[in-house]
Structure formats: structure tokens, C-alpha cells
Amino acid sequence: MTKRTSAKYKIDRRMGENIWGRAKSPVNRREYGPGQHGQRRKNKLSDFGTQLRAKQKLKGYYGDLTEKQFRRIYAEAERVKGDTGENLIGLLERRLDAVVYRAKFVPTIFAARQFVNHGHVEVNGQKVNIASYRVKEGDVVSIRERSRQLAIVLEAVQLTERDVPDYLEVDHNKMTASFVRTPALGDVPYAVQMEPNLVVEYYAKN
């Protein structure tokens, strides 16, 4: 399990964007960067800086994955036939914690990771407690019977700040989500623009 040592909203401040589209994000109140000199800091970036920022944003979005984890996923995306950037998005969206988050079973991607790790989730009727577990097309992800009345689940289902994407078929009465298909970049409901092509450029040079 990856230990997140920094507050999730610090990622928003660092990027200068509300990357999860959450109402409580500090970027909604102040768009400048964190720290004493945040207001004076200019954001004119070099090509390398732009590529690095795109990588940090995408990596941070999925629960601030470690560089080792993210690079491993990228390497797999590179090996698979097709566009590497699109493959990368598809692999990230197939993570079990991402599916739990997209299905609105929990309010944040960070909560999704913890929720899976604590054994509240089943895949095809079998308990899975590994957040990075790779869901396949046709798999059914469900909340375990004893966990369906948890406050975090009941509150998440009522959230209006994001919708369930159409590559999932979700039944909030039964607390199940079927993974219909692997999404392309345009299918994923990011709150801000993600640029996996820049991530590909970053790793091609580094």
C-alpha cells in the first residue's frame, strides 16, 4: 500500500487546477501556487516542464501513485499494440480503486484505495483487497454486503459533482458495477484536461 504523506489538495495547489473537480478544492478560492511566493511565481514552463507537469498531474489524479508504480504502468502501455497514451489511460482506469471511485461507491480516489485495502470490495464474488488489481471487461465489482451501509458509501452515492461514465454499468441499489469496456481518453470524465501524449514525450526523453 502506498502511503500518501501530503494532503490531497496540495496536488491541486501545486498544479494550479482543481483536478478532481471537487467543491472544496482550494484552487476554487485562489489559483496561485502554494508557499510564500506563490502569487509572484510565474508559470512559464519549458517543454520539459510542461511534460513533467502533465505526468505529475496524471500520476497525482490516480491517488498520487509512486514513480515506480506509474512507470511500470507506462512500460506496459508502451508494450501493448496501439497508441501508448490511450493505452496508459485504459490501464489506469482498469485499476480496481479507479473503478470503485468511478462507480461513486466512495467520494475520492484516496478513499477508494483505502476502501479496497480494507477488504470492502469483491470482484466476481471474490474478495479483492489489492487497489492495483486489474479489472477486465465483463468483471463485476461489488461492495460486500456488510459494508453497504457505511456512511462513506451512502454519502458518495449522493454526490452530484460527478457522474458515472458509460463504460461502467452501475446499480447503486445492489452496489454493483460492471466493467463494460476499456475507455479511451475521450470517454474518461476528467475535470481538467489530461495530456497523456505529453507523458509519452516525457518518458521518451527520460
N, C-alpha and C positions, 0 to 999 in steps of 0.2 A: 504493500500500500504506500502510495506517495504521500509524504507529509507536507502539507501546504503551510508554510511558515508566515506568509504575508496575507493580509486581508484581501479578499477578492476584489474589492472596489479599488484597491491600489492599482490593479491592472487597468481598470477604466481610466484612472487619472494618468497613468503612465502613457497610455495610448492616446489620451485626449478624446476618447469616444466611449459611448455607452454600449459596449459590445454585446451585452445580453439584452438590451432594451428594457432594463428594469427601472421602475419608477423611482427607486431610492438611490440610484447612481449619483454620486457627487458631481459628475460631468453635467448633469441637468442644471446644476446651480453655478458651476464655474468650469469653463472649458480649458483653462490653462493647466499646465503640468503641476505636479506636486513639488513641494520643497520651497525654501525661502525665495528662490529666484524663478519660480515657476511662471510668474506673469511676464517676466522680461525675456525668458528663454525663447529663442526663435526656432521654429520647426522646419527650417530649410534643410532637407536631407540630401545626401549624396545618393547615387544609385545603390550603393551597398547599404546605406542606412535605410532606404526605402524597402529593400528586400528583407533586411533584418527585422524591420518593424512588422512587415507582413507575416513573417514567420512567428514572431513573438505574439502577435495578435491571434493567429490561428491556434497556436500552441496554448495560449492562455485561455482561449474560449472553451477548450475541452478540459477544463479543470486544472490549468497550469501544469501540463504534463512535463516531465523532466526532459532534458535534451536527449538523453539516451533513448527514452521511450519514443519520442517524436521522430528521432532519426531512424529508428528501427521501422516505424510505420512508413516513413518516407521511402526507405530502401525497398520495402515490399511493394509499394505503389510503383516504384521505378521498374521492378521486375515484371509486373503484370502487363499484359498487352494492352495498348490503348494510351490515352493521354494521361501522363503522370499526375498532373494537378487534379484532374477529375477522379482518378483512382485514389488519390490521397483523401479527398473529401469522402468518397464512398467507404473507405476503410475506417475513417474516424467516426462516421455515422453508424457503422455496424458495431461499434463498441457497446457493450451492454449498458454501461452507465449513460451513454448518449441516448440510447433507445428509451430508457426509463425516464430521462429528462424530457425528451421529445413527446412522450406519451402523456406528459403532465401528471405523472404519479408523484413527483416531488417538485419543489419550486426552483431549484438551482442545479447546475451540473455538479457542484461540490457536494450538495446533499445527495445527489444520485449515486455518486461514488461511495459515500458512507453507507447509504441505504443498501446497496448491493453487498458491500463488505460485511455488513451486519446480518446478512442472511435472510433478508425480507423478500427476495426475488426468486422466481422459478423460471426456467426455460423448458418448454415442452414437458411441464410437470415435474421437473427435477430441480432441486435447489442448486443455484449457482451463486457463489459469493466472490467471484473474480470480476472486478469492474471492467477489465480489458477483454473479457470474453467476447469472441467474435460471433455475432448473431448472423444466421444465414437466412436467405429468402424462404419464407414459409414457416419460420420459427414463431412460436407463441410465447411471449413474455408475460408473466402474470405476477401479481402481488400475492404473497402467501396469505392464506385465509386468516391467520391470527394477526396479520399486520394491516389489514384493510381499513381498520377503524382508527389508525394512528392519526393524530392531529395534523401532522405534516402532509399526509396523503390527502385528507379531506380538504385541507386548505389549498393545496396545489391544484386539485381538480377544478376549483372555483376561480382560478386565476384568469383574468381577461387580457393580460398584457401579451399573451402569445397563443397561437393556435396550433393544433396538431397537424403536422404535414400529411400529404396524401399518400406518402409511401408507407404509412402505418395505418392499420385499421384498429381503432381503439374502442373498447367498450368499458366506460367508467363504472357501469353498474356491476359488471363482472370483474373489473380491474384486470383486464387482459389487453394486450397489444400484439397484433400480428404484423410481422415484418414482411411487407408485400414485395418490395423490390429495393435494390441498392440505388440510392438517389444520385443524380448528377448535381453539380454546383447550383444550377438554377432552381433545383427543387427544394433546396435547404433554406428554411426561413431565418437566415441570419438577420440580426437587427442592424448590422452595418455591412459594408462591402468587404468581402474576403477575397483575397487575390492569391490563390494557390499557384498561379503562374509565376509570381514573384518569389514564392517559396522554392519552386523548382530552380529558378535562376540563382537563388542564394546558395543552394546546395551544389549546384553545378560548378560554382566558383570556389566553394569552401570545403 
